[in-house]
Amino acid sequence: MKDYVLDTHAFVWWVARPKRLGRAARRTLGDVDAGRARAWLPAILGVELTLLAEHGRRLIGVAELDAAMKRNDLVSVLPLDLAQATEFALLGVLPDPFDRMIVAAARTTGRPLLTADAVISESGLVEVIWD
């Protein structure tokens, strides 16, 4: 079974605005919905959703993250660990700290990242799936 890490917007769009997903991302998440693949949500994703809401950008919250995991046992939170923190320290080329943490999660687990983020895609730091 193939495993994928999701960026914050990929998760939000999957749950709330699936038409915004790229074709490859939509297919991949369809595989998760059908039980053919696993989606990993970096723990920092919950923090980013909370901070976005606190700044007036209410997309979805931690409750929706929890509900997604309850609906599908192939959706799991990837706990933050020391390997990710160490990798974070090496990713100074990425200016956004949440991007750094999410890329660190994908890199330390060796999993592709679902993201539309051009900075991440163009960095070449991780395999990206989107269009």
ChimeraX commands (.cxc) that place a marker at each C-alpha (Angstrom):
marker #1 position 0.00,0.00,0.00 radius 0.5
marker #1 position 1.32,3.44,-0.96 radius 0.5
marker #1 position 1.65,6.13,1.71 radius 0.5
marker #1 position 1.47,9.90,1.22 radius 0.5
marker #1 position 2.00,12.99,3.36 radius 0.5
marker #1 position -0.45,15.88,2.95 radius 0.5
marker #1 position 0.30,19.59,3.05 radius 0.5
marker #1 position -2.22,21.72,4.95 radius 0.5
marker #1 position -4.02,23.07,1.89 radius 0.5
marker #1 position -4.18,19.59,0.33 radius 0.5
marker #1 position -5.97,18.32,3.43 radius 0.5
marker #1 position -8.29,21.35,3.59 radius 0.5
marker #1 position -9.24,21.07,-0.07 radius 0.5
marker #1 position -9.74,17.32,0.20 radius 0.5
marker #1 position -12.21,17.84,3.06 radius 0.5
marker #1 position -13.88,21.11,2.07 radius 0.5
marker #1 position -13.11,21.99,-1.57 radius 0.5
marker #1 position -12.14,18.86,-3.53 radius 0.5
marker #1 position -12.50,20.60,-6.92 radius 0.5
marker #1 position -9.41,22.67,-6.05 radius 0.5
marker #1 position -7.21,19.55,-5.92 radius 0.5
marker #1 position -4.86,18.81,-8.79 radius 0.5
marker #1 position -5.71,15.77,-10.94 radius 0.5
marker #1 position -2.97,13.55,-9.51 radius 0.5
marker #1 position -3.75,14.66,-5.97 radius 0.5
marker #1 position -7.47,13.92,-6.51 radius 0.5
marker #1 position -6.64,10.43,-7.83 radius 0.5
marker #1 position -4.29,9.77,-4.92 radius 0.5
marker #1 position -6.84,10.87,-2.34 radius 0.5
marker #1 position -9.48,8.81,-4.15 radius 0.5
marker #1 position -7.21,5.83,-3.51 radius 0.5
marker #1 position -7.17,6.76,0.19 radius 0.5
marker #1 position -10.97,6.99,0.22 radius 0.5
marker #1 position -11.17,3.59,-1.52 radius 0.5
marker #1 position -8.78,1.92,0.94 radius 0.5
marker #1 position -5.90,1.54,-1.52 radius 0.5
marker #1 position -3.53,4.12,-0.01 radius 0.5
marker #1 position -2.75,5.79,3.32 radius 0.5
marker #1 position -2.68,9.53,4.06 radius 0.5
marker #1 position -0.42,10.91,6.76 radius 0.5
marker #1 position -1.13,14.32,8.28 radius 0.5
marker #1 position 1.90,15.89,9.96 radius 0.5
marker #1 position 1.05,16.88,13.54 radius 0.5
marker #1 position 2.03,20.48,12.76 radius 0.5
marker #1 position -0.98,20.62,10.42 radius 0.5
marker #1 position -3.31,20.94,13.43 radius 0.5
marker #1 position -1.25,23.83,14.76 radius 0.5
marker #1 position -1.30,25.61,11.39 radius 0.5
marker #1 position -5.09,25.19,11.07 radius 0.5
marker #1 position -5.53,26.68,14.54 radius 0.5
marker #1 position -3.29,29.67,13.82 radius 0.5
marker #1 position -5.02,30.33,10.50 radius 0.5
marker #1 position -8.38,30.34,12.28 radius 0.5
marker #1 position -7.05,32.72,14.94 radius 0.5
marker #1 position -6.04,35.11,12.15 radius 0.5
marker #1 position -9.50,35.08,10.58 radius 0.5
marker #1 position -8.86,32.44,7.94 radius 0.5
marker #1 position -11.34,29.85,9.15 radius 0.5
marker #1 position -10.93,27.01,6.72 radius 0.5
marker #1 position -11.44,23.91,8.77 radius 0.5
marker #1 position -10.23,23.15,12.25 radius 0.5
marker #1 position -8.81,20.40,14.36 radius 0.5
marker #1 position -12.31,18.94,14.79 radius 0.5
marker #1 position -12.50,18.28,11.04 radius 0.5
marker #1 position -9.04,16.74,11.14 radius 0.5
marker #1 position -10.22,14.39,13.89 radius 0.5
marker #1 position -13.43,13.61,11.98 radius 0.5
marker #1 position -11.44,12.71,8.85 radius 0.5
marker #1 position -9.43,10.20,10.85 radius 0.5
marker #1 position -12.57,8.70,12.37 radius 0.5
marker #1 position -14.17,8.31,8.91 radius 0.5
marker #1 position -11.18,6.52,7.42 radius 0.5
marker #1 position -8.66,4.49,9.38 radius 0.5
marker #1 position -6.15,5.02,6.55 radius 0.5
marker #1 position -5.88,8.70,7.54 radius 0.5
marker #1 position -3.48,9.16,10.45 radius 0.5
marker #1 position -1.54,11.89,12.20 radius 0.5
marker #1 position 2.20,11.59,11.82 radius 0.5
marker #1 position 3.58,12.51,15.24 radius 0.5
marker #1 position 6.37,15.06,15.44 radius 0.5
marker #1 position 9.64,13.39,16.37 radius 0.5
marker #1 position 13.32,14.28,16.75 radius 0.5
marker #1 position 14.16,13.12,13.22 radius 0.5
marker #1 position 11.70,15.67,11.82 radius 0.5
marker #1 position 13.09,18.41,14.07 radius 0.5
marker #1 position 16.61,17.57,12.89 radius 0.5
marker #1 position 15.49,17.63,9.25 radius 0.5
marker #1 position 13.70,20.95,9.87 radius 0.5
marker #1 position 17.06,22.46,10.85 radius 0.5
marker #1 position 18.47,21.50,7.44 radius 0.5
marker #1 position 15.66,23.05,5.40 radius 0.5
marker #1 position 16.45,26.74,5.81 radius 0.5
marker #1 position 15.89,27.27,2.07 radius 0.5
marker #1 position 12.14,27.11,2.80 radius 0.5
marker #1 position 11.12,30.41,4.43 radius 0.5
marker #1 position 7.78,29.25,5.90 radius 0.5
marker #1 position 8.24,27.25,9.12 radius 0.5
marker #1 position 5.11,25.18,8.50 radius 0.5
marker #1 position 6.35,24.26,5.02 radius 0.5
marker #1 position 9.67,23.26,6.57 radius 0.5
marker #1 position 7.94,21.00,9.12 radius 0.5
marker #1 position 5.69,19.39,6.52 radius 0.5
marker #1 position 8.59,18.79,4.11 radius 0.5
marker #1 position 10.63,17.42,7.03 radius 0.5
marker #1 position 7.81,14.96,7.76 radius 0.5
marker #1 position 7.73,13.76,4.15 radius 0.5
marker #1 position 11.52,13.52,3.88 radius 0.5
marker #1 position 12.08,11.63,7.13 radius 0.5
marker #1 position 9.41,9.09,6.24 radius 0.5
marker #1 position 10.44,8.81,2.58 radius 0.5
marker #1 position 6.89,9.54,1.42 radius 0.5
marker #1 position 5.71,11.78,-1.43 radius 0.5
marker #1 position 4.02,15.04,-0.50 radius 0.5
marker #1 position 0.67,16.19,-1.87 radius 0.5
marker #1 position 1.07,19.93,-2.31 radius 0.5
marker #1 position 0.37,22.70,-4.79 radius 0.5
marker #1 position 3.00,24.90,-3.15 radius 0.5
marker #1 position 5.32,26.12,-5.92 radius 0.5
marker #1 position 8.15,26.94,-3.51 radius 0.5
marker #1 position 8.16,23.37,-2.23 radius 0.5
marker #1 position 7.78,21.86,-5.72 radius 0.5
marker #1 position 10.57,23.99,-7.19 radius 0.5
marker #1 position 12.91,23.26,-4.27 radius 0.5
marker #1 position 13.32,19.63,-5.35 radius 0.5
marker #1 position 13.58,18.65,-1.69 radius 0.5
marker #1 position 10.80,16.10,-1.80 radius 0.5
marker #1 position 8.74,14.18,-4.35 radius 0.5
marker #1 position 5.58,16.20,-5.00 radius 0.5
marker #1 position 2.25,14.96,-6.29 radius 0.5
marker #1 position -0.33,17.43,-7.49 radius 0.5
marker #1 position -1.24,17.80,-11.20 radius 0.5
marker link #1:1,2 radius 0.2
marker link #1:2,3 radius 0.2
marker link #1:3,4 radius 0.2
marker link #1:4,5 radius 0.2
marker link #1:5,6 radius 0.2
marker link #1:6,7 radius 0.2
marker link #1:7,8 radius 0.2
marker link #1:8,9 radius 0.2
marker link #1:9,10 radius 0.2
marker link #1:10,11 radius 0.2
marker link #1:11,12 radius 0.2
marker link #1:12,13 radius 0.2
marker link #1:13,14 radius 0.2
marker link #1:14,15 radius 0.2
marker link #1:15,16 radius 0.2
marker link #1:16,17 radius 0.2
marker link #1:17,18 radius 0.2
marker link #1:18,19 radius 0.2
marker link #1:19,20 radius 0.2
marker link #1:20,21 radius 0.2
marker link #1:21,22 radius 0.2
marker link #1:22,23 radius 0.2
marker link #1:23,24 radius 0.2
marker link #1:24,25 radius 0.2
marker link #1:25,26 radius 0.2
marker link #1:26,27 radius 0.2
marker link #1:27,28 radius 0.2
marker link #1:28,29 radius 0.2
marker link #1:29,30 radius 0.2
marker link #1:30,31 radius 0.2
marker link #1:31,32 radius 0.2
marker link #1:32,33 radius 0.2
marker link #1:33,34 radius 0.2
marker link #1:34,35 radius 0.2
marker link #1:35,36 radius 0.2
marker link #1:36,37 radius 0.2
marker link #1:37,38 radius 0.2
marker link #1:38,39 radius 0.2
marker link #1:39,40 radius 0.2
marker link #1:40,41 radius 0.2
marker link #1:41,42 radius 0.2
marker link #1:42,43 radius 0.2
marker link #1:43,44 radius 0.2
marker link #1:44,45 radius 0.2
marker link #1:45,46 radius 0.2
marker link #1:46,47 radius 0.2
marker link #1:47,48 radius 0.2
marker link #1:48,49 radius 0.2
marker link #1:49,50 radius 0.2
marker link #1:50,51 radius 0.2
marker link #1:51,52 radius 0.2
marker link #1:52,53 radius 0.2
marker link #1:53,54 radius 0.2
marker link #1:54,55 radius 0.2
marker link #1:55,56 radius 0.2
marker link #1:56,57 radius 0.2
marker link #1:57,58 radius 0.2
marker link #1:58,59 radius 0.2
marker link #1:59,60 radius 0.2
marker link #1:60,61 radius 0.2
marker link #1:61,62 radius 0.2
marker link #1:62,63 radius 0.2
marker link #1:63,64 radius 0.2
marker link #1:64,65 radius 0.2
marker link #1:65,66 radius 0.2
marker link #1:66,67 radius 0.2
marker link #1:67,68 radius 0.2
marker link #1:68,69 radius 0.2
marker link #1:69,70 radius 0.2
marker link #1:70,71 radius 0.2
marker link #1:71,72 radius 0.2
marker link #1:72,73 radius 0.2
marker link #1:73,74 radius 0.2
marker link #1:74,75 radius 0.2
marker link #1:75,76 radius 0.2
marker link #1:76,77 radius 0.2
marker link #1:77,78 radius 0.2
marker link #1:78,79 radius 0.2
marker link #1:79,80 radius 0.2
marker link #1:80,81 radius 0.2
marker link #1:81,82 radius 0.2
marker link #1:82,83 radius 0.2
marker link #1:83,84 radius 0.2
marker link #1:84,85 radius 0.2
marker link #1:85,86 radius 0.2
marker link #1:86,87 radius 0.2
marker link #1:87,88 radius 0.2
marker link #1:88,89 radius 0.2
marker link #1:89,90 radius 0.2
marker link #1:90,91 radius 0.2
marker link #1:91,92 radius 0.2
marker link #1:92,93 radius 0.2
marker link #1:93,94 radius 0.2
marker link #1:94,95 radius 0.2
marker link #1:95,96 radius 0.2
marker link #1:96,97 radius 0.2
marker link #1:97,98 radius 0.2
marker link #1:98,99 radius 0.2
marker link #1:99,100 radius 0.2
marker link #1:100,101 radius 0.2
marker link #1:101,102 radius 0.2
marker link #1:102,103 radius 0.2
marker link #1:103,104 radius 0.2
marker link #1:104,105 radius 0.2
marker link #1:105,106 radius 0.2
marker link #1:106,107 radius 0.2
marker link #1:107,108 radius 0.2
marker link #1:108,109 radius 0.2
marker link #1:109,110 radius 0.2
marker link #1:110,111 radius 0.2
marker link #1:111,112 radius 0.2
marker link #1:112,113 radius 0.2
marker link #1:113,114 radius 0.2
marker link #1:114,115 radius 0.2
marker link #1:115,116 radius 0.2
marker link #1:116,117 radius 0.2
marker link #1:117,118 radius 0.2
marker link #1:118,119 radius 0.2
marker link #1:119,120 radius 0.2
marker link #1:120,121 radius 0.2
marker link #1:121,122 radius 0.2
marker link #1:122,123 radius 0.2
marker link #1:123,124 radius 0.2
marker link #1:124,125 radius 0.2
marker link #1:125,126 radius 0.2
marker link #1:126,127 radius 0.2
marker link #1:127,128 radius 0.2
marker link #1:128,129 radius 0.2
marker link #1:129,130 radius 0.2
marker link #1:130,131 radius 0.2
view
